[in-house]
């Protein structure tokens, strides 16, 4: 995966980089396996959970680098 963006689907991230799951769990996304969370984008998830999307993207991209 080259880079995770606001439009990247969380399910795709978890399929390719499962080691990122703890990052999502740390922001309150505890249902990573449910159909809704697997189909939403990073930006959508951040809106729902009140998380700064740019900060999350920085953590995710650092983790997969």
N, C-alpha and C positions, 0 to 999 in steps of 0.2 A: 504494500500500500504506500503510495507516494506521499500523500498528505491528507489528513482528515480536515474536512471543511464543515461549515455550518449545514450544508446540504447532504452530508454523508449520513446514511441510515445506520442507526445504532446496531441493528442486527448484522449488518455487513462488517462493522468494526469488530464485533465480538466473534464473528466467524473467522476473520483473518488474524485478529490480534486478541485472543481470549485473555491475555494477561492484563488487558485494560479494564476488566470487570471491577477490580477493587476501586478504581478511580470513579466509576459510575456509582458504586455502592457508597462511596464517601460523600456524595452529594445528595444522597437520599433516594437514589433509583434502585429500589430493592426488588423490583419485579422484572429483572432483565430477561427472563424467559417467557414472559407473557406476550401474546401476539401484538398488543398495542405498542409496547416499548420496543419490540424487535422491528417494528415498521416505521417508527418515527425518526425524524432527523435529529441531529445534535441540537440544532437551533430550537426545534419544537420541544425537546426534552428540557432544555434550559429555561424556556418560557414557563413550562408547567411547574418546574421545581425552583424557580426564582434564582437561577444560577447565572453568573456572568459567562456568556458563551465564549468570549475571547480567552478568558482565564482557563476554561475547561479545554478549549482547543490547544492551548499552549501545553497543558499537562499531557493530553493525549498524544500530541505530536512528539513531545519529548520522550514519551514512553516507547513509542514505536521506532524512534530514530536509531 
